[in-house]
Amino acid sequence: MRHTRVIVTHYGGPDALQVLEEECPEPKDGEVRVKVLAAGVALPDIMAREGVHPETPPVPFTPGWDLVGVVDRLGHGVSGIEPGQMVAAMPISGAYAEFVCLPQRELVPVPSGLDAAEAVSLVLNYVTAYQMLHRSAKVKPGQRVLIHGAAGGVGSALLQLGRLAGLEMYGTCSSRGASAVSDLGGIPIDYQHQDFVKESHRLTSEGVDVVFDPIGGAHLWQSRKALRPGGRVVGYGNTSSLRGEGLSSSRPGRRNRLHGIPIFGVYIAGGWLLPGRKRVVPYSIQWLKRLRPAVFRQDLIALFDLLKQQKIKPLIAQRFPLAEARQAQELLGKGGVTGKIVLVRTGSSVESRAA
Ligand SMILES: NC(=O)c1ccc[n+]([C@@H]2O[C@H](COP(=O)([O-])OP(=O)(O)OC[C@H]3O[C@@H](n4cnc5c(N)ncnc54)[C@H](OP(=O)(O)O)[C@@H]3O)[C@@H](O)[C@H]2O)c1
């Protein structure tokens, strides 16, 4: 049987993505072959394609952090899981394919009746948001938080989960995302025309309790200025490396997948050493999953439960067929996307609802 898989042939722009037709992979001992119904498209996929994400694999590689699919075939030694069962996984790379073989321990059961595209939005974006809120910042009802990139994939997840947690929320976004941020319960701050530090102090008088910052670099220090004494910045990305000097397709020598990490260390140390009791702490879903896989599993199951109860509703920006992965990444790379872009197997939402 043949299947379709997308690969990144070299570090660079969208032209680095190529669609392959090849023999379907066979599961090895302890592995399960999953028929992918939905794969998330995220900024970290684009950063890996560009060669600037810490988790960038060597080329050629198949991108795709997260997937939802149906168990298709079991390798030797696999038990306790049946073909036809809907599952989710976060392999970090490899999800842009029709079939994927994964160790059984990587699979998390998905309750029946969920839409595959909505379910896959929970894996990277909502687990990230949930763990930053409840494990890193340990938020309490009534606290004030500033969410950068609030109309994006992780940002919109932070708003939905923050509303459930009873938070007062401010969200930076471009003017295109302002109505989505208001609809999700946040007060929008236009990062292109307003100074978010001044706005945070104007709106809260003393500053916010927590800032969630995916931008990185010097932006972390600005975020620290928006805090009240005793507050903390949770830094979880380095989007700044996608823009300006940090990335240039014409200058491959400047690509550095560890770009931004030393400066992160300086800000973390500064937070401890400088007066004001304002901390900068890092968050990484992949490191938390590697160190505490049971916690990742537990949090994803809790989120599937919230989706099943319709307490959360992921925003799906657009669904693309797998073969249009390039167009999907181009759309995300252009900016202004509200919610999550998902690659789907044609008819997958019907299939997944029936599963
Ligand atoms: N550490 C972890 O475990 C972890 C996990 C998941 C994701 N991440 C990181 O999270 C980041 C966001 O990922 P995503 O998939 O949510 O991306 P996304 O869907 O593209 O969202 C990013 C959002 O940021 C906005 N934005 C861009 N520049 C901004 C600025 N200077 N100030 C405020 N907002 C700005 C964009 O708005 P406009 O396009 O309208 O400008 C967009 O809405 C990435 O850096 C990713 O690597 C980290």
The ligand as an ORCA input file, in Angstrom:
! r2SCAN-3c Opt
* xyz 0 1
  N       7.799     26.342     24.676
  C       6.846     25.557     24.227
  O       6.627     24.490     24.784
  C       6.004     25.991     23.067
  C       4.901     25.230     22.663
  C       4.118     25.679     21.594
  C       4.462     26.861     20.920
  N       5.577     27.541     21.345
  C       5.951     28.824     20.698
  O       4.843     29.676     20.743
  C       4.949     30.617     19.711
  C       3.583     30.839     19.075
  O       3.196     29.660     18.403
  P       1.753     29.571     17.721
  O       1.713     28.267     16.998
  O       0.691     29.939     18.705
  O       1.886     30.753     16.633
  P       0.747     31.560     15.841
  O      -0.521     30.784     15.802
  O       1.379     32.001     14.564
  O       0.514     32.843     16.765
  C       1.474     33.831     16.925
  C       0.732     35.145     17.165
  O       1.664     36.113     17.607
  C       1.281     37.367     17.074
  N       2.464     38.231     17.114
  C       3.507     38.294     16.274
  N       4.409     39.200     16.704
  C       3.922     39.708     17.857
  C       4.383     40.684     18.780
  N       5.550     41.327     18.605
  N       3.626     40.940     19.859
  C       2.464     40.308     20.067
  N       1.961     39.375     19.231
  C       2.689     39.079     18.138
  C       0.747     37.050     15.707
  O      -0.172     38.057     15.323
  P      -0.161     38.713     13.830
  O       0.167     37.580     12.891
  O      -1.525     39.270     13.642
  O       0.917     39.729     13.878
  C       0.048     35.696     15.938
  O      -1.326     35.884     16.247
  C       6.073     30.146     18.793
  O       7.241     30.888     19.090
  C       6.285     28.725     19.226
  O       7.588     28.264     19.004
  C       6.340     27.139     22.373
*
